[in-house]
Amino acid sequence: MAMVLRGKCAARLGYSARSETIEKALARNIIDRGWTDLGEMLKETDLLVLASPISAILDLIPRLPALISGPLQLIDLGSSKSQIVAAMKCLPESISPIGGHPMCGKETSGLDAADEQLYRDRIFVLTPFDRTLPETLSLAKELVAAVGSRLLILDPDRHDRAVAVISHVPYLTSVALVDAALHADDDLVWQLAASGFRDSTRLAASNVKMMQDILTSNRPAVLEALARAQDSLAQLAELLEQGNDAELTARLETSRRQRAGLYQ
Amino acid sequence: MAMVLRGKCAARLGYSARSETIEKALARNIIDRGWTDLGEMLKETDLLVLASPISAILDLIPRLPALISGPLQLIDLGSSKSQIVAAMKCLPESISPIGGHPMCGKETSGLDAADEQLYRDRIFVLTPFDRTLPETLSLAKELVAAVGSRLLILDPDRHDRAVAVISHVPYLTSVALVDAALHADDDLVWQLAASGFRDSTRLAASNVKMMQDILTSNRPAVLEALARAQDSLAQLAELLEQGNDAELTARLETSRRQRAGLYQ
């Protein structure tokens, strides 16, 4: 995000616990100035963007009041919103918070995988709530526009139920497909794995720490959506086992039509 | 396949029940000559390539003896091999058969989706058996080389168990993911569906007739592999529900490492 914001804000300040990360980000012109002391950086920060794994975001939010003296606007980029917004609601009035979730990502992470085009034309969800000041919502909208994304304003819980269905459960089926292939006990499967397997399992290569945070912070919605996918698989297995071709065709066709219309 | 064989064989003869298909294929130089009467074409055919859905291949094989007078070499391109090879074993000695499965495909079908590059650098499985003459195996190997694929010779049953794992079950999980999203009863899911959902569900857009044939002809192997994927999903759900973070991390990490090493 800092990469694509070059020239689009007064200054991009960066914090990392590791000085090598700061040095690399400065050398690549990803940030303008960098700190390994968060409190020092916050003295000069107008808008703080939390872009770490969800558990780190949840750890940091309650520590913010002790680190700041003046007002602060706060946004996070976590992939689940309910728990984070709940933590934000406990912040003092000097902090004006809003939740954010840019709907883009890669299965690679770190500065070497940084991609200035990552946000372009993607949906960027904002979840304002009663504690969000109007100027923070405005600033967050400017941020969404500056990175080239499309704005979508949502209730945090509705967001979490939807992303469980279209992101978190697909991650789990990817993991299960790789797991099932490992348990086939025949190395031939890896030799035969073609584009279908590659695409179906791409999400299984995601950063585990990040994904586990997402699953854990969105547990009820993930379990509910996963149960629906499990039901669907069980029904498909039963239709195939029974040789119920007519009903199997109907089910396959319903999903085909829906999927074919999605990405034109 | 006929498209990429231009200039690489004496002549490419094409059969379709529909004359418009023949006309289109001739106009696009995909075939050199075309027939809507299979028996007439077979009078001039050395090597017959069956490239229809599996059920049509299985229908046609027993009808071949009545359609030919001289010798014929036969290969099919069906995605499951055990049933087709079993049908080939019942053919008279004048026909020398071999099973084939090029490990490539698209979720679109028909002449308009034809792609000369489809076979390039992909694995092309051949399943010769006791009825396969040495010259037919040689010719099939030439075919694999001519379309630019990489040869892999396999036992039909082992092939079928492996493709169930890496192709047929990923199709079913794709279908189940779309089905689960449909049952979320919130149109927001389609608006939020990003690249993860797109890739995880690409296979659900496949031709239903073709996929149903594959599933039905490979039923035992598909059900066995599907049960393994279902077990894996159930275990992931249980670990998430129990909050067993250590074991969940271990499972996610095992699949991540395997998947990350697959496609470099």
Interface residues (C-beta under 8 A of the other chain):
Chain A: M103 C104 G105 R122 I123 V125 L152 L154 R158 H159 R161 A162 V163 V165 I166 S167 V169 P170 Y171 L172 T173 S174 V175 A176 L177 V178 D179 A180 A181 L182 H183 A184 D186 L188 V189 W190 Q191 L192 A193 A194 S195 G196 F197 R198 D199 S200 T201 R202 L203 A204 A205 S206 V208 M211 Q212 L215 T216 R219 V222 L223 A225 L226 A227 R228 A229 Q230 D231 S232 L233 A234 L236 A237 L240 E241 G243 D245 L248 T249 R251 L252 E253 T254 S255 R256 Q258 R259 A260 L262 Y263
Chain B: M103 C104 G105 E107 R122 I123 V125 L152 L154 R158 H159 R161 A162 V163 V165 I166 S167 V169 P170 Y171 L172 T173 S174 V175 A176 L177 V178 D179 A180 A181 L182 H183 A184 D186 L188 V189 W190 Q191 L192 A193 A194 S195 G196 F197 R198 D199 S200 T201 R202 L203 A204 A205 S206 V208 M211 Q212 L215 T216 R219 V222 L223 A225 L226 A227 R228 A229 Q230 S232 L233 A234 L236 A237 L240 E241 G243 D245 L248 T249 R251 L252 E253 T254 S255 R256 Q258 R259 A260 L262 Y263
